[in-house]
Amino acid sequence: MSTPHRKKKRKTKTHPKRLPCPPPNPPTPACLRTSLSAHQLLAKFRSLLPASLLAAWLASAPQSFYQRAFTPLITLWYCIFQRLGTDHTLSNALADARDGGADRLSPRGKPLSKRSLSQATTSLSDARQRLPLEVFAQTLRRSAQQISTWTEDFLWLGWRVVLLDGSTFRLRPKGDIPKHFPPHRPGNCKKPPYWCVVRVLVAFCLGTGAALDCAMGSPKISEQALTATLLAGPWLKSLFVGDRNFGVYSVARTIVGAQAQAVLRLTKSRAARLARSNGLRLRDGLDALVTWTPTAHDQCPERLSREPVSGRLLALRVHRPGFPWMTLYLFTTLTDAQIYSPKALVELYGQRWRIELCLRFVKTEMDLDFLDCQSADMARKEWLAGLTAYNLIRSTMVAAAARAQISVHTLSFSRSRQLFLTWLLRWVIQPHEVHRWERLLDDTAGARLPRRAQPRPPEPRAIRGFREDFPRLDGERAAARKKLRTANAKS
């Protein structure tokens, strides 16, 4: 007789205990609030251009300034004005000056539009070159400081959250640009490079979205080295959040040296090395106090000593809809686990992606992805002026969001930029009355992003190729001109 068939029992897989993960859509930062009236907000906006501090900043410059048609204040304004609109030419700025756009910035009794201005842009170009680079950097920092005083209750557990990330922009090899920013050869390309690339590191405020400061260098300088330049001074009550590119000892030591706190993501190998050096085993759910001691391969800024950095090492299982479960490795200098719980730290790091949107607005909406400059110094000035123009738009968004008590991240940047530019060009000659300012803030508060029923799927960072009617230009343009002249002579 045949033995009866027995059903095999299915083996059930046992999963490790998973920690509470952040919600699918991380909550936006707290709604902005303000105790200032519309008239006070307008006065705050007018003070963003540092007319009173400009003389003190110019006092340290090596050259002297006298009252030309384009004073330093007017020149600084038109450098910012060029980046606000879509036409970034000097002729457009000169046309605005002839129409009286900067008369209220002129010395008393000497309006710029009444003075004999020719159609040539030489005077404005020379004035831009005379203005020191430090004036642009100081203007950017002051605009961010002033915007932070407009609102209340945008801190995260008492800290101002600062997002760190880097990017690049392109330049043509003109003047001394190749000397300061050498042409970049991508990958294993065998053809001679043409474009000069500038590496930038920008710090953005999570609560307001304003650009706080910026550091620039050649592509040979890493973002970690630029962090030491950016955080040369004290950053009190600031909490820096960075991705895996900043999860190294040098960045952690730089942040601690700037009297600030850090929440940095680590790679698995670096987290395992850090846990092993402290006698721990890297596992899911780990939350332990560690001491980050530099190895022989870890770099450190020259102005700081190679001291160990104390903090916490976390390994947390998180999940997003449409993605598999993943382990997030974080290092933070916030050692109090009762106040700064693992769930709160994960939700905070989930907001780091907002800096990608800020950089996209800066490079696409402000057209800072490519700058056509004649010198490296002018390229730095235009980039800083573009960030200041970005802060001006952010200032109206912050004021509108604070009056409506909503998050500034719910507003459309492109629509807010259009409304601000229209208001600026329409009422630039007439006084900025309060009711017109209030209308601008109401319109900006109404320019909200649509609520999507489903989140957008991730898009690859690639572009679709298209057929061009003209061949690519390889090599120097002067050689191409010579070849063209030879061909024309034969024809």
C-alpha positions as CSV (number, residue, x, y, z in Angstrom):
1,M,0.0,0.0,0.0
2,S,1.2,3.5,-0.7
3,T,1.7,5.8,2.1
4,P,-0.7,8.8,2.3
5,H,0.7,12.1,0.9
6,R,1.5,14.6,3.6
7,K,1.4,18.3,3.0
8,K,4.6,20.1,3.7
9,K,4.3,23.0,6.2
10,R,5.3,26.3,4.8
11,K,8.1,28.0,6.5
12,T,7.3,31.5,7.7
13,K,10.0,34.1,7.5
14,T,10.6,36.0,10.7
15,H,11.4,39.7,10.2
16,P,13.4,41.7,12.7
17,K,11.4,44.1,14.8
18,R,11.1,47.4,12.8
19,L,11.2,50.7,14.4
20,P,8.4,53.3,13.9
21,C,9.1,54.8,10.5
22,P,8.2,58.4,9.5
23,P,4.9,59.0,7.7
24,P,4.8,58.7,3.9
25,N,4.7,62.4,3.5
26,P,6.8,64.1,6.1
27,P,5.0,67.0,7.7
28,T,6.1,70.5,6.5
29,P,7.8,72.8,9.0
30,A,5.7,74.7,11.4
31,C,3.5,77.5,10.0
32,L,5.2,80.9,10.0
33,R,3.7,83.6,12.1
34,T,4.5,87.3,12.6
35,S,3.6,90.0,15.0
36,L,4.5,92.8,12.5
37,S,1.9,94.8,10.6
38,A,2.0,95.3,6.8
39,H,3.5,98.7,7.2
40,Q,6.3,97.3,9.4
41,L,6.9,94.4,7.0
42,L,7.2,97.0,4.2
43,A,9.8,98.9,6.2
44,K,11.7,95.6,6.8
45,F,11.7,95.0,3.1
46,R,13.1,98.4,2.3
47,S,15.9,97.8,4.8
48,L,17.1,94.7,2.9
49,L,19.3,96.9,0.7
50,P,22.0,98.0,3.2
51,A,22.2,101.7,2.4
52,S,23.4,102.6,5.9
53,L,26.0,99.8,6.2
54,L,27.4,100.2,2.7
55,A,29.7,103.0,3.6
56,A,31.2,101.0,6.4
57,W,31.7,98.0,4.1
58,L,33.4,100.2,1.5
59,A,35.7,101.8,4.0
60,S,37.8,98.6,4.2
61,A,38.1,98.4,0.4
62,P,41.6,99.3,-1.1
63,Q,40.2,101.8,-3.6
64,S,38.3,105.0,-2.9
65,F,34.9,105.9,-4.2
66,Y,33.5,109.3,-5.2
67,Q,30.0,110.3,-6.3
68,R,29.7,109.1,-9.9
69,A,26.4,108.7,-11.7
70,F,26.3,105.1,-10.7
71,T,27.0,105.2,-7.0
72,P,27.9,102.0,-5.1
73,L,24.3,101.7,-3.8
74,I,22.8,102.1,-7.3
75,T,25.4,99.7,-8.8
76,L,24.6,97.1,-6.1
77,W,20.9,97.4,-6.8
78,Y,21.3,96.9,-10.5
79,C,23.5,93.9,-10.1
80,I,20.6,92.4,-8.1
81,F,18.0,93.8,-10.5
82,Q,19.6,92.0,-13.4
83,R,19.0,88.6,-11.9
84,L,15.3,89.3,-10.9
85,G,13.9,89.4,-14.5
86,T,14.4,87.2,-17.5
87,D,16.5,89.8,-19.3
88,H,19.9,89.9,-17.6
89,T,21.7,92.3,-20.0
90,L,23.3,95.5,-19.0
91,S,21.2,97.4,-21.6
92,N,18.0,96.3,-19.8
93,A,19.3,97.7,-16.5
94,L,20.4,100.9,-18.2
95,A,17.0,101.3,-19.7
96,D,15.4,101.0,-16.3
97,A,17.9,103.6,-14.9
98,R,16.9,106.0,-17.7
99,D,13.2,105.5,-16.8
100,G,13.8,106.5,-13.2
101,G,14.0,103.1,-11.6
102,A,16.8,104.1,-9.3
103,D,16.0,107.8,-8.7
104,R,15.1,107.2,-5.0
105,L,18.5,105.6,-4.5
106,S,20.3,108.6,-6.0
107,P,21.8,111.3,-3.8
108,R,19.4,114.1,-2.9
109,G,19.0,116.5,-5.7
110,K,20.8,114.3,-8.3
111,P,18.3,111.8,-9.7
112,L,20.0,109.3,-12.0
113,S,17.4,109.6,-14.8
114,K,17.9,113.4,-15.0
115,R,21.7,113.1,-15.6
116,S,23.0,112.6,-19.1
117,L,23.0,108.9,-19.7
118,S,24.2,107.6,-23.0
119,Q,23.1,104.3,-24.6
120,A,26.5,102.8,-23.9
121,T,26.7,100.4,-20.9
122,T,30.4,101.1,-20.2
123,S,29.7,103.2,-17.1
124,L,27.5,100.6,-15.5
125,S,30.0,97.8,-16.4
126,D,32.9,99.7,-14.9
127,A,30.9,100.4,-11.8
128,R,30.2,96.7,-11.3
129,Q,33.9,95.9,-11.6
130,R,34.8,98.6,-9.1
131,L,32.4,97.3,-6.4
132,P,34.3,94.9,-4.0
133,L,33.3,91.3,-3.9
134,E,32.9,91.4,-0.1
135,V,30.0,93.9,-0.5
136,F,28.0,91.2,-2.3
137,A,28.8,88.6,0.3
138,Q,27.9,91.0,3.2
139,T,24.6,91.9,1.4
140,L,23.6,88.2,1.1
141,R,24.3,87.5,4.7
142,R,22.5,90.6,5.9
143,S,19.4,89.9,3.8
144,A,19.2,86.4,5.4
145,Q,19.6,87.8,8.9
146,Q,16.9,90.4,8.3
147,I,14.4,87.8,6.9
148,S,14.9,85.6,10.0
149,T,13.6,88.5,12.2
150,W,10.3,88.7,10.4
151,T,8.8,85.5,11.7
152,E,8.2,83.6,14.9
153,D,8.0,79.8,15.8
154,F,10.0,78.4,12.9
155,L,12.6,76.8,15.1
156,W,12.9,73.0,15.5
157,L,13.1,72.2,19.2
158,G,14.9,75.5,19.7
159,W,17.3,75.2,16.8
160,R,17.5,77.0,13.5
161,V,17.8,74.2,11.0
162,V,20.4,74.8,8.2
163,L,20.5,72.6,5.1
164,L,23.9,72.0,3.4
165,D,24.4,71.0,-0.2
166,G,26.6,71.7,-3.1
167,S,26.1,72.3,-6.9
168,T,27.9,73.7,-9.9
169,F,27.5,76.3,-12.6
170,R,29.2,76.8,-16.0
171,L,31.3,79.6,-17.4
172,R,32.9,80.2,-20.8
173,P,36.8,80.2,-20.7
174,K,37.2,84.0,-21.0
175,G,39.8,86.2,-19.3
176,D,41.2,84.7,-16.1
177,I,38.4,82.3,-15.6
178,P,40.3,79.2,-16.7
179,K,43.0,80.1,-14.2
180,H,40.6,80.2,-11.3
181,F,38.1,77.6,-12.5
182,P,39.9,75.2,-14.8
183,P,37.9,73.5,-17.6
184,H,36.3,70.3,-16.3
185,R,36.8,67.0,-18.1
186,P,33.7,64.8,-17.4
187,G,34.4,61.1,-16.9
188,N,36.8,59.4,-19.4
189,C,36.2,62.0,-22.1
190,K,39.2,62.1,-24.4
191,K,38.3,65.4,-26.2
192,P,39.7,68.6,-24.8
193,P,37.2,70.3,-22.3
194,Y,35.7,73.6,-23.0
195,W,33.4,74.6,-20.2
196,C,34.8,76.0,-16.9
197,V,32.9,74.7,-13.9
198,V,32.5,76.4,-10.5
199,R,31.7,74.4,-7.4
200,V,29.4,76.1,-4.9
201,L,28.3,75.2,-1.4
202,V,25.1,76.9,-0.2
203,A,23.5,76.9,3.2
204,F,19.7,77.3,3.2
205,C,17.3,78.0,6.2
206,L,14.7,75.2,6.4
207,G,12.1,77.5,8.0
208,T,12.2,80.3,5.5
209,G,14.0,78.8,2.5
210,A,16.4,81.8,2.4
211,A,20.1,81.4,1.3
212,L,22.2,82.1,4.4
213,D,25.7,82.0,3.0
214,C,27.7,80.6,0.1
215,A,31.3,79.3,-0.6
216,M,32.8,78.9,-4.1
217,G,35.8,77.2,-5.5
218,S,37.2,75.2,-8.4
219,P,36.0,71.6,-9.2
220,K,39.3,70.4,-7.6
221,I,38.1,71.6,-4.2
222,S,35.7,69.2,-2.5
223,E,32.4,70.2,-0.9
224,Q,33.9,69.1,2.5
225,A,36.7,71.6,2.1
226,L,34.2,74.3,1.1
227,T,32.3,73.5,4.3
228,A,35.4,74.7,6.3
229,T,35.4,77.9,4.4
230,L,31.6,78.5,4.8
231,L,31.7,77.8,8.6
232,A,34.8,79.9,9.4
233,G,32.8,82.0,11.8
234,P,30.4,81.1,14.7
235,W,26.9,79.7,13.9
236,L,25.3,79.8,17.3
237,K,21.9,78.0,17.8
238,S,22.2,76.4,14.3
239,L,21.6,72.7,13.5
240,F,23.2,71.6,10.2
241,V,21.7,68.7,8.2
242,G,23.7,67.0,5.5
243,D,23.6,63.9,3.3
244,R,26.1,61.1,3.0
245,N,28.6,63.4,1.2
246,F,28.9,65.4,4.4
247,G,29.0,62.4,6.8
248,V,32.7,62.6,7.4
249,Y,34.9,63.5,10.3
250,S,36.1,66.8,8.9
251,V,32.6,68.2,8.4
252,A,31.5,67.1,11.9
253,R,34.6,68.7,13.4
254,T,34.0,71.9,11.4
255,I,30.4,72.1,12.6
256,V,31.4,71.6,16.3
257,G,34.2,74.2,15.8
258,A,31.5,76.7,14.6
259,Q,29.6,76.2,17.9
260,A,26.7,74.5,16.1
261,Q,25.1,71.0,16.1
262,A,24.9,68.4,13.3
263,V,22.7,65.7,11.9
264,L,24.6,63.9,9.2
265,R,23.9,60.8,7.3
266,L,26.6,58.1,7.0
267,T,27.4,55.4,4.6
268,K,27.1,51.8,5.9
269,S,30.8,51.3,5.8
270,R,31.6,54.5,7.7
271,A,28.9,53.8,10.2
272,A,30.2,50.2,10.7
273,R,33.8,51.6,11.2
274,L,32.5,54.2,13.7
275,A,30.6,51.5,15.7
276,R,33.5,49.1,15.6
277,S,35.9,51.8,17.0
278,N,33.6,52.3,20.0
279,G,33.2,48.5,20.7
280,L,29.7,48.3,19.2
281,R,28.1,46.1,16.6
282,L,26.2,47.8,13.8
283,R,22.6,46.6,13.9
284,D,19.1,47.9,13.1
285,G,17.7,49.8,16.0
286,L,21.1,51.0,17.3
287,D,21.1,54.2,19.3
288,A,24.3,54.6,21.2
289,L,26.6,57.3,22.4
290,V,29.9,57.3,20.5
291,T,33.1,59.2,20.1
292,W,34.3,59.9,16.6
293,T,38.1,59.7,16.7
294,P,39.9,60.7,13.5
295,T,42.0,58.1,11.7
296,A,45.2,58.7,9.8
297,H,43.1,59.1,6.6
298,D,40.6,61.6,8.0
299,Q,41.2,65.2,7.1
300,C,40.7,68.2,9.4
301,P,40.6,71.9,8.7
302,E,44.0,73.6,9.4
303,R,42.5,76.1,11.9
304,L,41.1,73.3,14.1
305,S,42.8,70.6,16.2
306,R,42.1,66.9,15.6
307,E,40.0,66.4,18.6
308,P,37.4,63.6,18.9
309,V,33.7,64.5,18.3
310,S,31.1,63.2,20.7
311,G,27.7,62.3,19.5
312,R,25.1,59.5,18.8
313,L,25.1,56.8,16.2
314,L,21.7,55.7,15.0
315,A,20.7,52.9,12.6
316,L,17.0,53.0,11.9
317,R,14.7,51.1,9.6
318,V,12.6,53.4,7.5
319,H,10.1,53.0,4.6
320,R,8.6,55.1,1.9
321,P,5.7,54.0,-0.3
322,G,6.9,52.5,-3.5
323,F,10.4,51.9,-2.1
324,P,11.8,48.9,-0.2
325,W,12.7,49.1,3.4
326,M,16.1,50.7,4.1
327,T,18.4,51.3,7.0
328,L,19.2,55.0,7.7
329,Y,22.5,55.6,9.4
330,L,22.8,59.0,11.2
331,F,25.4,60.7,13.3
332,T,24.2,63.6,15.5
333,T,25.8,65.7,18.1
334,L,22.5,66.0,19.9
335,T,23.1,63.5,22.7
336,D,19.9,63.8,24.7
337,A,17.7,60.9,23.5
338,Q,14.7,62.0,25.6
339,I,14.4,65.4,23.8
340,Y,15.7,64.3,20.4
341,S,14.1,61.0,19.8
342,P,15.1,58.7,16.9
343,K,11.7,59.3,15.2
344,A,12.1,63.1,15.5
345,L,15.6,62.9,14.0
346,V,14.4,60.7,11.1
347,E,11.5,63.1,10.4
348,L,14.0,66.0,10.4
349,Y,16.3,64.4,8.0
350,G,13.3,63.7,5.8
351,Q,13.1,67.5,5.2
352,R,16.6,67.6,3.8
353,W,15.3,67.1,0.2
354,R,13.9,70.6,0.3
355,I,17.4,72.0,-0.4
356,E,17.2,70.2,-3.8
357,L,14.2,72.3,-4.6
358,C,15.9,75.5,-3.4
359,L,18.9,74.8,-5.6
360,R,16.6,74.1,-8.5
361,F,14.9,77.4,-8.0
362,V,18.3,79.2,-7.9
363,K,19.6,77.5,-11.0
364,T,16.5,77.5,-13.2
365,E,14.2,80.3,-12.1
366,M,17.1,82.7,-11.4
367,D,19.0,81.5,-14.5
368,L,22.2,80.9,-12.5
369,D,23.0,77.6,-14.1
370,F,25.2,79.4,-16.7
371,L,26.8,82.8,-16.4
372,D,28.4,84.7,-19.3
373,C,31.1,86.7,-17.6
374,Q,34.5,88.1,-18.7
375,S,36.4,87.5,-15.4
376,A,36.3,85.2,-12.4
377,D,35.7,88.0,-10.0
378,M,32.6,89.1,-11.9
379,A,31.4,85.5,-12.0
380,R,31.5,85.4,-8.2
381,K,29.7,88.8,-7.9
382,E,26.9,87.7,-10.3
383,W,26.4,84.4,-8.4
384,L,26.1,86.2,-5.0
385,A,23.9,88.9,-6.6
386,G,21.6,86.1,-7.9
387,L,21.4,84.6,-4.4
388,T,20.5,88.0,-3.0
389,A,17.8,88.4,-5.7
390,Y,16.5,85.0,-4.7
391,N,16.3,86.2,-1.1
392,L,14.3,89.2,-2.1
393,I,11.7,86.9,-3.6
394,R,11.8,84.7,-0.6
395,S,11.3,87.7,1.6
396,T,7.9,88.4,0.1
397,M,7.0,84.7,0.3
398,V,8.0,84.7,4.0
399,A,6.0,87.8,4.7
400,A,2.9,86.5,2.9
401,A,3.1,83.1,4.6
402,A,3.6,84.6,8.0
403,R,0.5,86.9,7.6
404,A,-1.6,83.9,6.4
405,Q,0.0,81.6,9.0
406,I,1.0,78.9,6.5
407,S,4.2,77.2,5.6
408,V,6.4,79.1,3.1
409,H,7.0,75.7,1.3
410,T,3.3,75.6,0.2
411,L,3.8,78.6,-2.0
412,S,4.8,78.5,-5.7
413,F,8.2,80.1,-6.2
414,S,7.8,80.8,-9.9
415,R,4.4,82.5,-9.4
416,S,5.7,84.5,-6.4
417,R,8.6,85.7,-8.6
418,Q,6.3,86.9,-11.3
419,L,4.1,88.7,-8.8
420,F,7.1,90.4,-7.1
421,L,8.6,91.5,-10.4
422,T,5.3,92.9,-11.6
423,W,4.9,94.9,-8.4
424,L,8.5,96.1,-8.5
425,L,8.3,97.3,-12.1
426,R,4.9,98.8,-11.8
427,W,5.4,100.8,-8.6
428,V,9.1,101.5,-8.8
429,I,8.6,105.2,-9.6
430,Q,5.6,105.8,-7.4
431,P,5.8,105.4,-3.6
432,H,5.3,101.8,-2.3
433,E,2.0,102.4,-0.5
434,V,0.9,100.0,2.1
435,H,-2.3,98.9,0.4
436,R,-0.4,97.9,-2.7
437,W,2.1,96.0,-0.6
438,E,-0.8,94.2,1.2
439,R,-2.2,93.3,-2.2
440,L,1.1,91.8,-3.2
441,L,1.2,89.7,0.0
442,D,-2.4,88.5,-0.4
443,D,-1.7,87.5,-4.0
444,T,1.5,85.7,-3.0
445,A,-0.3,83.9,-0.2
446,G,-2.9,82.7,-2.8
447,A,-0.2,81.3,-5.1
448,R,-0.2,77.9,-3.5
449,L,1.1,74.7,-4.9
450,P,-1.6,72.1,-5.8
451,R,-2.3,69.2,-3.5
452,R,-1.6,66.1,-5.4
453,A,-3.6,63.0,-4.7
454,Q,-0.5,60.8,-5.4
455,P,3.1,61.7,-5.0
456,R,5.1,62.1,-8.2
457,P,7.2,59.1,-9.2
458,P,11.0,59.6,-9.0
459,E,12.5,60.8,-12.3
460,P,16.0,59.8,-13.5
461,R,18.6,62.5,-13.7
462,A,19.0,62.2,-17.5
463,I,17.9,64.1,-20.6
464,R,16.5,62.9,-23.8
465,G,18.8,63.4,-26.8
466,F,17.6,65.2,-29.9
467,R,18.9,65.7,-33.4
468,E,20.8,68.9,-34.1
469,D,21.1,70.6,-37.4
470,F,24.7,71.8,-36.7
471,P,27.7,69.7,-35.7
472,R,29.3,70.0,-32.2
473,L,32.1,72.5,-31.8
474,D,35.1,70.7,-30.4
475,G,38.3,72.4,-29.5
476,E,39.0,76.2,-29.5
477,R,36.7,78.6,-31.2
478,A,39.7,80.5,-32.7
479,A,40.8,77.3,-34.6
480,A,37.2,76.9,-35.8
481,R,37.2,80.4,-37.2
482,K,40.5,79.9,-39.0
483,K,39.1,76.7,-40.5
484,L,36.0,78.5,-41.6
485,R,38.0,81.3,-43.3
486,T,40.1,78.8,-45.2
487,A,36.9,77.0,-46.4
488,N,35.3,80.3,-47.5
489,A,38.4,81.4,-49.4
490,K,38.4,78.2,-51.4
491,S,34.7,78.6,-52.2
